[in-house]
């Protein structure tokens, strides 16, 4: 989506007005000699991550219906965006924050950056996506981080492709896997959490033991998903890498079909539906928002059909509103994950930094 510039429609009258008077006027929401009633907001600012990709015409529909401008303020990846929102909580950068997921959710909730709000459309969102957020934020979409594999590398039937997390430690798959660093990558962190959820933090065999075996099996670690998928993965929309197994998403095969040139009938990649970690993305009204009423309306809008139906083929995740059906191409080629690995957001928040540090010590040192 194209970046939107900050609107300045309410600034020209300030020219030539003494600074102290202009400041008072802005605070009071009125012009000199005018009414003392607050000026209705004419702008809504949405703080989101860099992957936000809803088409302009969808947002423009909201703008037209409300008579306002919406500014999209991109704040880096999910972790960076949340950090910015926390650091500026006393003077918020935006009215709505979208894109905080369950790996960083507790950090945001503990910092108290949201004003609780439960939209009417929340009744169309499955309870399991709320993850005990008690109305502080609203689920907007979800996706599963899973292992993907290049079908051609394992034969037409893919009979020898991995089917579970444990397979990656088998010598038969030595030198085949590329993963993202959880310290620098959202899917990398999600995959680490999947291994924690699967193998546990304590006991005779833990996630650390699993990662030691992956290291011994020549796992490749890169900093981000783009590098893993488009450079190191053997396929990756024509990638020239030498690793036929990559940490990606259950919906990545959809993108392989949608963007294929020339067109293809079947995706060239498959998904290991065992050991996937479900990421849920949320939106919330930022505490101290300049336009709280419009912010709540925008949360409602994000759960409405016009917004939700654009989510699958623009951000390649599932809409949270279960009354909205993804398009046929999405349904056909997205892998269904019946039992994703789950960890409580509070447990993630309490242990995330430790787990990442321990992973670094095990895998990279």
Number of C-alpha atoms within 10 A of each C-alpha: 13 9 10 14 11 13 14 9 10 12 10 8 11 16 9 8 12 9 11 8 13 19 13 13 18 15 10 14 16 16 18 13 6 9 11 12 9 13 13 9 16 17 22 24 21 22 27 23 22 15 15 17 15 19 14 12 10 15 19 15 14 19 17 10 8 14 13 17 21 20 18 22 21 17 18 15 17 22 21 13 21 26 15 15 22 19 13 13 19 12 13 19 20 25 25 27 26 25 26 27 24 27 25 21 24 20 21 18 16 12 12 15 24 24 17 18 17 16 18 10 16 18 11 14 19 12 11 9 20 21 15 13 17 11 16 20 27 29 31 29 26 20 22 27 29 29 27 27 29 22 22 16 18 14 11 10 9 15 10 13 22 21 15 13 19 16 14 24 20 13 14 12 19 17 19 22 26 26 29 27 25 24 18 16 20 22 23 23 21 25 27 25 27 25 22 20 20 20 18 15 14 10 8 8 11 16 22 22 13 18 19 15 18 23 18 14 19 17 22 19 19 19 15 18 22 15 17 27 29 16 18 26 28 24 25 25 18 14 15 14 17 16 25 25 32 26 25 27 25 27 27 25 26 24 20 21 21 16 11 15 9 6 10 12 10 12 19 19 23 22 29 22 23 20 25 32 29 27 22 25 26 24 25 27 29 28 19 17 22 19 19 18 13 20 24 21 14 25 26 18 19 27 27 17 15 15 20 24 20 20 24 25 19 15 17 22 25 26 27 26 22 14 14 17 15 19 12 8 15 22 15 14 22 22 20 14 20 9 12 19 21 17 18 13 20 19 11 19 18 12 11 20 12 12 21 18 12 13 20 14 11 14 18 10 6
